Amino acid sequence: MKFKKSKNDIVNDYIESLEDDIAPLFLAVRESVLAAGPVFNESIKWKNCLVYGTTKNHIQTVVGKGKVSLIFFDGVSLKDKHALLEGDGSKARTMRITSLDFNKNALTDYVQQTLKNTK
């Protein structure tokens, strides 16, 4: 499998261990997140979740059957003009992605808002 290597070898191992049916979707989502938030560092937390962060955690990636979910830890602060965020908790919101034809503009917007909200 070909992908842009992370600076974190544990992340590379995680990506290489993904099932063939979900890997292309995961990699497309990862590429979009990193393009929108190039300041992110990547780490694996809670055994099987890729987390994007700076000085704090911003987005958790959860792989499920046929989908990649992005949990925005401070999602309640995001303006959801794309109406793609789910959840009604006090903080987090989730974007579920099930197709390579996902809304990359919406994801870019959410990622950039997440980064702006840290300042």
C-alpha positions as a Markdown table, in Angstrom:
| # | Residue | x | y | z |
|---|---|---|---|---|
| 1 | Met | 0.0 | 0.0 | 0.0 |
| 2 | Lys | 1.4 | 3.4 | -1.0 |
| 3 | Phe | 0.9 | 6.4 | 1.3 |
| 4 | Lys | 2.7 | 9.5 | 2.6 |
| 5 | Lys | 4.6 | 8.3 | 5.6 |
| 6 | Ser | 4.0 | 9.8 | 9.0 |
| 7 | Lys | 6.9 | 11.0 | 11.1 |
| 8 | Asn | 5.5 | 8.6 | 13.7 |
| 9 | Asp | 6.4 | 4.9 | 13.0 |
| 10 | Ile | 3.5 | 3.7 | 15.1 |
| 11 | Val | 1.1 | 5.5 | 12.8 |
| 12 | Asn | 2.8 | 4.0 | 9.7 |
| 13 | Asp | 2.4 | 0.5 | 11.3 |
| 14 | Tyr | -1.3 | 1.3 | 12.0 |
| 15 | Ile | -1.9 | 2.4 | 8.4 |
| 16 | Glu | -0.2 | -0.7 | 7.0 |
| 17 | Ser | -2.3 | -3.0 | 9.2 |
| 18 | Leu | -5.6 | -1.6 | 7.8 |
| 19 | Glu | -7.9 | -4.0 | 5.9 |
| 20 | Asp | -7.8 | -3.7 | 2.1 |
| 21 | Asp | -11.5 | -2.8 | 2.0 |
| 22 | Ile | -11.1 | 0.3 | 4.2 |
| 23 | Ala | -7.6 | 1.5 | 3.5 |
| 24 | Pro | -8.3 | 3.6 | 0.4 |
| 25 | Leu | -11.1 | 5.5 | 2.2 |
| 26 | Phe | -8.9 | 6.0 | 5.3 |
| 27 | Leu | -6.0 | 7.2 | 3.2 |
| 28 | Ala | -8.2 | 9.7 | 1.3 |
| 29 | Val | -9.6 | 11.1 | 4.6 |
| 30 | Arg | -6.1 | 11.3 | 6.1 |
| 31 | Glu | -4.8 | 13.1 | 3.0 |
| 32 | Ser | -7.6 | 15.7 | 3.2 |
| 33 | Val | -7.1 | 16.2 | 7.0 |
| 34 | Leu | -3.3 | 16.7 | 6.6 |
| 35 | Ala | -3.8 | 19.0 | 3.6 |
| 36 | Ala | -6.2 | 21.2 | 5.6 |
| 37 | Gly | -4.2 | 21.0 | 8.8 |
| 38 | Pro | -0.5 | 20.6 | 7.9 |
| 39 | Val | 0.5 | 21.6 | 11.5 |
| 40 | Phe | -1.0 | 18.4 | 12.9 |
| 41 | Asn | 1.1 | 15.7 | 14.4 |
| 42 | Glu | -0.3 | 12.2 | 14.3 |
| 43 | Ser | -0.4 | 9.6 | 17.0 |
| 44 | Ile | -2.1 | 6.4 | 17.9 |
| 45 | Lys | -4.2 | 6.5 | 21.1 |
| 46 | Trp | -6.6 | 4.2 | 22.8 |
| 47 | Lys | -4.9 | 1.3 | 20.9 |
| 48 | Asn | -6.6 | 1.8 | 17.5 |
| 49 | Cys | -7.4 | 5.4 | 16.9 |
| 50 | Leu | -5.3 | 7.8 | 14.9 |
| 51 | Val | -5.4 | 11.2 | 16.5 |
| 52 | Tyr | -4.5 | 14.6 | 15.0 |
| 53 | Gly | -3.2 | 17.2 | 17.4 |
| 54 | Thr | -1.1 | 20.2 | 18.1 |
| 55 | Thr | -0.6 | 21.0 | 21.7 |
| 56 | Lys | -3.9 | 19.3 | 22.3 |
| 57 | Asn | -6.0 | 16.6 | 20.6 |
| 58 | His | -8.3 | 17.9 | 17.9 |
| 59 | Ile | -9.6 | 15.0 | 15.8 |
| 60 | Gln | -9.9 | 11.3 | 16.5 |
| 61 | Thr | -10.2 | 8.9 | 13.6 |
| 62 | Val | -12.3 | 5.7 | 14.2 |
| 63 | Val | -12.4 | 3.0 | 11.5 |
| 64 | Gly | -15.6 | 1.0 | 11.3 |
| 65 | Lys | -17.2 | -1.4 | 8.9 |
| 66 | Gly | -17.3 | 0.5 | 5.6 |
| 67 | Lys | -16.7 | 3.9 | 7.2 |
| 68 | Val | -14.3 | 6.3 | 8.7 |
| 69 | Ser | -15.6 | 8.5 | 11.5 |
| 70 | Leu | -13.9 | 11.7 | 12.5 |
| 71 | Ile | -14.6 | 12.9 | 16.0 |
| 72 | Phe | -13.9 | 16.6 | 16.5 |
| 73 | Phe | -13.2 | 16.9 | 20.2 |
| 74 | Asp | -14.5 | 20.5 | 20.3 |
| 75 | Gly | -17.0 | 20.0 | 17.6 |
| 76 | Val | -19.7 | 22.0 | 19.4 |
| 77 | Ser | -17.7 | 25.1 | 18.5 |
| 78 | Leu | -17.7 | 24.4 | 14.8 |
| 79 | Lys | -20.1 | 26.2 | 12.4 |
| 80 | Asp | -21.8 | 23.3 | 10.6 |
| 81 | Lys | -22.9 | 25.0 | 7.4 |
| 82 | His | -22.5 | 21.7 | 5.5 |
| 83 | Ala | -24.9 | 19.9 | 8.0 |
| 84 | Leu | -22.6 | 16.8 | 8.2 |
| 85 | Leu | -21.8 | 16.8 | 11.9 |
| 86 | Glu | -23.6 | 14.4 | 14.2 |
| 87 | Gly | -24.0 | 14.3 | 17.9 |
| 88 | Asp | -25.7 | 16.2 | 20.7 |
| 89 | Gly | -23.1 | 15.9 | 23.5 |
| 90 | Ser | -21.7 | 18.8 | 25.3 |
| 91 | Lys | -18.4 | 18.9 | 23.3 |
| 92 | Ala | -17.7 | 16.4 | 20.5 |
| 93 | Arg | -19.2 | 16.1 | 17.0 |
| 94 | Thr | -18.7 | 13.4 | 14.5 |
| 95 | Met | -18.4 | 13.3 | 10.7 |
| 96 | Arg | -19.0 | 9.9 | 9.2 |
| 97 | Ile | -17.4 | 9.2 | 5.8 |
| 98 | Thr | -18.6 | 6.1 | 3.8 |
| 99 | Ser | -17.4 | 6.9 | 0.3 |
| 100 | Leu | -14.4 | 8.1 | -1.6 |
| 101 | Asp | -16.8 | 10.7 | -3.0 |
| 102 | Phe | -17.0 | 12.5 | 0.4 |
| 103 | Asn | -17.4 | 16.3 | 0.8 |
| 104 | Lys | -13.7 | 17.3 | 0.9 |
| 105 | Asn | -14.6 | 21.0 | 1.1 |
| 106 | Ala | -16.7 | 20.4 | 4.2 |
| 107 | Leu | -13.9 | 18.4 | 5.8 |
| 108 | Thr | -11.4 | 21.1 | 5.0 |
| 109 | Asp | -13.7 | 23.7 | 6.5 |
| 110 | Tyr | -14.1 | 21.7 | 9.8 |
| 111 | Val | -10.4 | 21.0 | 10.1 |
| 112 | Gln | -9.5 | 24.7 | 9.5 |
| 113 | Gln | -12.2 | 25.8 | 12.0 |
| 114 | Thr | -10.8 | 23.3 | 14.6 |
| 115 | Leu | -7.3 | 24.9 | 14.2 |
| 116 | Lys | -8.6 | 28.4 | 14.4 |
| 117 | Asn | -10.5 | 27.6 | 17.6 |
| 118 | Thr | -7.3 | 26.8 | 19.4 |
| 119 | Lys | -5.9 | 30.3 | 19.3 |
